[in-house]
Amino acid sequence: MKVEVDFSAIKEKINYALNNTYTRRAINNEFARMCNPYVPMKEGVLSQSVRVLDDGLYYPGPYAHYMYIGQIYGPNFPIIQDGMIVGWRSPKGKGSKHPTGRPIHYSTERHPLASKEWDKAMMRDKGEEFANTVGLLLMRSIHKWQIKIKP
């Protein structure tokens, strides 16, 4: 006995769901939610300013790239108040920024899982959970738009 299964109809419906703006946004919202504990957080500006787009996430701000890469860029000059160094800055006109080779040390006080390349770190830890969630979102999208899957 020979049985043939044609998955082309199912693939077509999944592709339709993936190309649906609502579904893509739902998937990206879930990805942002799951990444959040891995995003470095001191004051919360970076993790709270993420923009969920149709085709991905966008972390605005001049330092988002450096935090994601996880490497200190320079040149850096100290900010001194009352004789103490309270921060660092790279003033304009003092040369272009370049990697220094020194890693950024992230505070884990508010986000214990904070790391560079937070999307990859989350996927290492929770990739299977995310894949399952994407599957559920796709099935909901197929159901919501009343796409019939015919055997």
C-alpha positions in Angstrom: 0.0 0.0 0.0 1.3 3.4 -0.9 0.2 6.6 0.7 1.0 10.1 -0.7 0.5 13.2 1.4 0.4 16.6 -0.3 1.5 19.3 2.1 1.4 22.1 -0.5 -2.0 23.4 0.7 -0.7 23.6 4.3 2.4 25.3 3.2 0.3 27.8 1.2 -1.8 28.6 4.3 1.3 29.0 6.6 2.9 31.3 4.0 -0.3 33.3 3.9 -0.3 33.6 7.7 3.4 34.6 7.8 2.7 37.3 5.2 -0.2 38.7 7.2 0.9 41.9 9.0 -1.2 41.1 12.1 0.6 37.7 12.5 4.0 39.1 11.9 3.5 41.8 14.5 2.2 39.2 17.0 5.3 37.1 16.4 7.6 40.1 16.8 5.8 41.2 19.9 6.3 37.8 21.4 10.0 37.8 20.4 10.4 41.3 22.1 8.7 40.0 25.2 10.9 37.0 25.4 14.1 39.0 24.7 13.4 41.7 27.3 15.0 39.9 30.3 18.2 39.6 28.2 18.3 43.3 27.2 20.8 45.2 29.4 19.0 47.5 31.8 20.4 50.1 34.0 17.6 52.8 33.8 15.4 50.9 31.3 15.7 53.3 28.4 16.9 50.6 25.9 14.6 47.8 26.9 11.5 50.1 27.2 12.1 51.9 23.9 12.0 48.8 21.6 9.8 49.3 18.6 8.0 46.3 17.2 7.9 46.5 13.4 6.3 44.3 10.8 9.6 42.9 9.9 11.5 42.9 13.2 12.5 44.9 16.2 14.2 48.3 16.4 16.1 49.5 19.5 16.6 53.2 19.0 19.3 55.3 20.6 22.9 56.1 19.9 24.2 53.4 22.2 21.9 50.5 21.2 24.5 49.2 18.7 27.3 49.3 21.3 25.2 47.6 23.9 24.2 44.9 21.4 27.8 44.3 20.3 29.0 44.2 23.9 32.2 46.1 23.3 33.3 49.5 24.5 33.9 51.9 21.7 36.1 55.0 22.1 37.8 57.4 22.4 36.3 57.9 25.8 36.9 60.8 28.1 35.9 60.9 31.8 33.0 63.0 33.1 34.2 64.3 36.5 32.0 65.7 39.2 33.2 66.6 42.6 36.6 65.1 41.8 35.1 61.7 41.0 34.5 59.9 37.6 30.7 59.6 37.2 30.7 58.5 33.5 32.3 58.6 30.2 31.7 60.4 26.9 33.0 60.6 23.4 32.9 64.2 22.4 32.4 65.2 18.7 35.4 66.2 16.8 37.8 63.9 18.8 38.0 61.2 16.1 35.6 58.5 15.0 34.6 55.8 17.4 36.2 52.4 17.1 36.1 49.2 19.1 38.5 49.2 22.0 38.5 45.5 22.6 37.2 45.9 26.1 33.9 44.1 26.9 31.0 45.9 28.4 30.1 44.6 31.8 26.3 44.6 32.1 24.5 45.2 35.4 22.4 42.2 36.2 20.6 43.9 39.1 17.4 44.5 37.2 17.8 42.1 34.3 19.8 39.1 35.7 20.1 37.6 32.1 21.4 40.8 30.5 23.9 40.1 27.8 25.2 41.2 24.5 23.4 39.9 21.4 20.3 39.4 23.6 18.3 37.9 20.7 20.8 35.1 20.3 21.1 34.5 24.0 17.3 34.2 24.3 17.1 31.8 21.4 19.8 29.6 23.0 17.8 29.5 26.2 14.2 29.6 25.0 14.3 28.8 21.2 12.1 25.8 21.5 9.5 27.8 23.6 9.6 30.6 21.0 9.1 28.1 18.1 6.1 26.6 19.9 4.6 30.0 20.4 5.1 30.9 16.7 3.3 27.7 15.8 0.4 28.6 18.0 0.3 32.1 16.6 0.3 30.7 13.1 -2.6 28.3 13.9 -4.6 31.2 15.5 -4.0 33.3 12.4 -5.1 30.5 10.1 -8.2 30.0 12.3 -8.9 33.8 12.6 -8.9 34.3 8.9 -10.9 31.2 8.5 -8.4 29.6 6.2 -9.6 26.1 5.6 -7.0 23.4 5.4 -8.3 20.6 3.2 -6.9 17.1 3.4 
